[in-house]
Amino acid sequence: MRIYDIIAKKRDGFDLSDEEIAFFVCELTKGNIKDYQATALLMAIYIRGMSDREMITLTKEMAISGDTLDLSELGITADKHSTGGVGDKTTLVVTPIVASLGINVAKMSGRGLGHTGGTVDKLESIDGFKVSLTPEEFISQVKKVGIAVVGQSGQLAPADKIIYSLRDATATVGSVPLIASSIMSKKLAAGSKTIVLDVKYGSGAFMKTTEAAEDLSRKMVDIGKAAGRNMAAVISDMDTPLGRNIGNALEIKEAIDTLKGNGPDDLKEVCLTLAANIIALSLGTDQESARKQAEAALESGKAYEKFREFISAQGGNIEVIDNTDLLPKAEIVYDVLAPNSGYITNMQAETIGSASVVLGAGREKKDDIIDYSAGIVLYKKTGDKIAKGEKIAEFHLNDKCRLPQAEKMFLSAVTISDKAPEKQNLIYKVIR
């Protein structure tokens, strides 16, 4: 079998066999396929697409290209994945909710890149928190506490790491089959029985329309079902940042506020919807009962206590959780004022996320250093009425030279009009 023939076959619009896909993934992982050959095949897939069978086979082969976790000894296990957004701190709220109900969460999370934040970066803003555990420590902590969240292992789906780097450099990131297989190969390798996906759409998401988000969701749910997993995908709006805080320590604070019952309504609603789907799939209950269990865990303080237990077990300073004033704080706090009066009709989440990166809260390149204290607090959001000169947001930063560019970028993302906008549904659809 030759990679040349596989490239030509897909280039001409034919489906690849399971054996051809397995050959490609195996030989690529071994280093026997040149980057230019792999890139040629990825471009052919981008243009020609893949059948459901091809996509499922590609995902399975990528999942077994490196280490896989066997979580069978943990009993009921669940994982949650977001396709990325601005102000998305749902993992920090959802995992303690479901863990407090006896559902074990053994989760590997990523770092932020570009306008989207990463759960691992947020957790690292807590003094002492360890994002790296040995496999034995990882399993032991889940057994003891019910939650472990670590950075992604370099040996977990290594074929995906190679393919993703090539896609990122060759304008083939936007292929739905390649996106679906990338996400799901890591989720399958991570071993959880239940997987709930939070698929974002809108200006701050990779999928800009509900149609694109639904197409991706259905493909990922089908892949998971074919692999014997309990699956659901919650399609949610990311046209406006989620919650009010953007930036690592700021988002930890907002997550803690939410676990204490004081968080913003939009964040709480997305978290409860995700948690309810995990509970229903894991415990075999109906959606209404699952929602009530999630609400009770939040309102009773059980979820907050589970979060404290999780942070402490993974080395984090528990005093920071009880007193969020101990989180990293920026030296400069700057008020951004509304340029005119009216209703906020649009907030481009991607541009606002990029403004937070300019302030120091994110990275453009993987080796960039993050300022954990930097970020944005929104005082007004889409649909709110605002007067000229009223505070619309608050910038947190340590380098005043970053301020002019960030403010210009932020204000360009905000549209203020005379007429109030129509209210948009936060949850578009749930695919199970």
N, C-alpha and C positions, 0 to 999 in steps of 0.2 A: 504493500500500500504506500502511495506517495502523496505528500502534502500538495504537490503540484496538481494532481488529478482532482483532489478534493476542492481546491480553490476553483479550478475550471468548472467543476460540476455545479457548485453554488453560484458562480458567476453567470452561468447559463440558465439559472432559475430552477434547477432540480433539487429535490429534497435529499439531504445527506442521510445515509444509513446510520443506525446506532453504532455500528462498528467503526465507521469513518469518524464520527464525533468522538468516540472513545479514544481512537488513535490520535486525533488532534490534541485532545486535552492531555493525554499521557505523555506524548512526545514533547509538547510545549513545556510541561512541568519539568521534564528531564533536561530541557535546554537543547533539544535536538532540532527544533524548528526555529528558523531565523525570524527576527522581529519583522522584517519586511514581508515574509511569507504569512505570518500570523495577521499582520495588518491588512494584507490583501484579502484574506478570508473574512476578517471582521467587516471590511468595507463591502464585500459581496453580501454578507448577512444584512448589513445596514440597508442596502439597496433592495435586495431580493426578499428579505424577511425570513421567517422560519415557521414551519408548521408547529402545532402544539406538541406533537410527538418529538420533533427535533429539539424544541425548547426544553421539554421535560428531561430528555436524555442529556442535553448539555448541562443542565443544572445538577443532575445526579452525578455526572462524571466530575464536575468541578467540586462538588461537595466531598467526594471521596479522594480528591487529588492530594490531600494531606491528612492531618489529624482529624479525627472525629470524636466527639464526646459521647460516652455512654452514661446516660443519666437515669437508667432504669432503677438503680438502687434508691433513688430519691423519691419515688412514688409519683405524685401528681406534679408535673413540671410545665411551666409556661414561659413564653418569651414574647416580647413586644418590640416592634420595629417601626420607626418613623422614617419616611422618605426625606425628611429634612425641612427646616423652616426657620423662621425668625421668632425668638422668644419661646421656642418649643422646649419646655422643661417637663413634659408629661411623664417621662420615665421616672422622674424623682417623686412623683405623686402616685402614679398607677402601681408601681411595684410594691410599695409598702401597704397599699390598700389590699391587693390580692394576697400578699404574703401573710397578712394578719388574719386571713381566712383559711390558712392552711395550704395555699398553693405555692409551691416552690418556684422561685425565679432565679435561674442560673443564666446570667446575661452578659454578653460581650458587646460593648458599645464602642463607637468611634470617636475621633476627635473632630473638631470643627475645621472647615476649610471654606474660604470665601465668605459669603454672606450668611451661611448656616452655622449654627453652633453645634458643639459636640458634648455629649453627656460626660465623657471622661474629663474634659477640660473643666466643666462645671464642678464636678466632684473634687478635682484637685485644688479648687479654691478653698476647700476646707482643710485647715492645718492638720497634717499628719496622715491624711487619707491615702491609702495605698491602692493604686490602680493595677498593680501587677501582683498576681498570686500564682503559686505553683498549682498544677492540676489537683494535687492532694489537698492543698489549702482551700482551693475553690470549692471542691465537693464538700469538704468538712464544714465550711462556713454555711453553705446552703442547708446542710443537714441540721446545723445548730440554730441558725437564725431564720432561714427561709429565703434569704436574698444574698446574692453576690453579684456585683457589677464590676467588670474589669475591662481593660483595653483588649482589643482583638489580638489573638495569637497570630504570630507570623506564619505558623504552620497550619492555620485553619483556612481551608480552601485556597492554597497558594496559587492554583491556576487562575483564580479570580483576580488575585493581586497583579499577576502578570498581564492578564487581559485588560483589566481596568486601566493600568498605566498606559497601555497602547491606545485604548479608546480615548483616553483623556488627551493624548497628544496628536490624534489623527482625525478629530471631528466625527467620531462614531459613537459618542456617548448617548445620543438620543434614540438609539434603537430599543424599542420596547422589549423584544425578546432578550436582548443583552442586559438591559436593566433588570428585568425580572429574574434572569438566571444569576446575575451578580448578587442581588439581595438574598434570594432564596437558597443559593448554594451555601452561604455562610450560616443562614438560619437552620438549614438541615444538618450541617456539620456540627452545629452547637448542641443539637440533641434533644431539645424540648418537644414534648408531645403536642402542646397547644401553641399556636403561633397566631398572634393578632397584629395586623399591620395597620398603621396610621398613615394613609396615603393622602398627601397634601395636594391641593390644586390652587392656582392663583399666582399673583405676581411674585410672591416670595417662595414659590415651590418650583421644582423642576418641571412638573406637569402643569401647564398653564391653564388648561381647560378641564371641565368636569368629564368630558368625553375621553380625553387622554388618560385622566386619573382612573376612570372606570375600566378602560381597556387594560391598563397595567394591573389594576387590582384583581380583575378576573383571571388574568394569566398567572399571577402569583398564587392566588387561591387554588387554581387548578393544579399547579405544580405541587403545592403542599398536600393536597388531597391525594394526588398520585403517589406521594411518598408516605401516605398513611398518617398524616398529621391532621389534627383538628384546626380548621382555618377560618378566619374572618378578616375582612378588610373594612376599616372605617374610613370613608372618604370625607375629609374635612377641609374647610376653607383656610387658606393661607394668603389671602389677598391683603390682609391686615395682620401685623404681628400678633402672636398669641399672648394674652396677658398684657401686662404693662411694663415689665422689666426685661431688658435685653442686655446680655453680658453675664459673665460667669458667676461671680459672687452675688450680683443683683438677682440673678435667676434662682440661685440657691435660696436666697431670702424669700422670694415670692413663692417658691415651692413649699418652704416651711410655713409661711403664712397660710397657704392653701390647706396644708395638713392640719393646721390649727383652726380651720374653718373661716379664715379671713381673706382668702384669695379672690381674684377677679372671677366674675361669672363665666366668661368664655373659657378660661383655663379649666375651671371646675367641671364644666359641662363636657368638654372633650375627654378629660380624665375619667369621669364617671362612665361615659359611653364605652371607652376602651376597657376599663376595669370590668364593667358588666358583661362584655363579650368574652373576656378571659374567664370570668367566673362561670358563665353559662356553659361554655365549651368544656371547661375543665371538670366541673362538678355535675354536669348534666341537668342543670336547672333551666327553667324558662327565663326569658329576658327580664320580665317584670320582677321576679324574685331576685335575680342576680343584681339588678339595679338597686333594689332595696338593701341588699346585703352590702353593696359598695357604699351606699349613702350612710348606712349605719356605722361602717368601719371608719368613715371619715368623721362623722358627727360625734361619735363616742370617744374619739382620741386614740383608738386602737391603731390606726394607720400611722399616726404621729409617733407613738411609742415604738412601733415596729421600725420606723425610719431611724430613730435614735439608736435602737439596738443594732441595726445594720451599719450605721456610720461608725459606731464604737467598735464593732467586731472587725471592721476593716481599717482600724488604726486612726480614724478621725477624732479630732478633739470634740468631745460631746458638749463642752461648754459653748462652743460656737453654735450648736443647734439650739440650745436653750437661750442663748443671747446672741442674736444675729448681728449686733453691733460689733462683735469681735471678728466678723468677716473682713477681708481686705477692703479698705476704703480709699477712694481717690482723694488727692489733695485739692483738686479743683472741681467744684460743682457749679455748672453754668446753666442759667435759665434761657431756654429758647422761646421767644415770644411770637405770637401770631402776627403776621404782616397785615392782616385785615380781618374784618368781622364776617360772620356767616356760619354756615354748617360745613363741617369736614365731610366731604363726599368721597374722598379716596386717600388712602395711605399706601403707597407702593412699598410693600414689605421688603422686597429685594434691595431697593435703594436704601431704605432705613437700616437694614442689616449691614449693608456696605458702609454706611456712615458709622456704625458701631465698630466696624473693623478699623476704620480710619482713626477712631478714638483710642484704639489699642486692644479692643475686646476680642479680636479674631485674628486669623492669619490668612495671608494670600498664598504663601508657600508653606509646605509641610514643616520646614525648619524655622519658621518665624516664631518669635517669643511672644506669648500672650501676657497682657496686663489683666490679671484677674479682677481688679477693682474697676476697670473701665466699662463703660456702657451707657445705655439710655434708659430713662424712666419716662414713660408716656403719661401725661396728665390728661390728654384728650385723645380720643380715637374716632374712627369713622362713625358718623351719625351724630356726634356731639356738636352742640352750638358753642361758638367761641367769639369773644370780642377782641378787637385789635389791641395788641399789647398784652393780652392775657397769656399766661404760661401754657405752652402746648407740650413742652417736654423739658427734661433736665438731663444735661450731659455730665457724665462722670469721667474724669481724665486726669492724667498726671503730666502731660506735655501740652502746654498752651499753644504751641505751634501747630498742633493738629486741629485746633478749634475752627478756623475759618473754612477749611475744606469740608469738615464734617457738617457744619451748620448749613453751608450752601447746599450740600448733597441732601441733607434731611429736609430742608424747606422745599427743595425741588420735588420731593416725593409726596408732599401734602397738597391736596386740592381743596380750596375753600370756596363754596358757592352760596348763592342766596337761598337755594331750595334744599331742604333736607333730603338725603338719599333714601331710596327704598331699603328696608331692612333685609339683609341676606341671611339665609339659613347657615348656621355654623357647621352642622352635619348634613352633608348632601345625601349620602346613602351608605348603608352597611351591606356588604356582600358576604354571605356565609356559605 
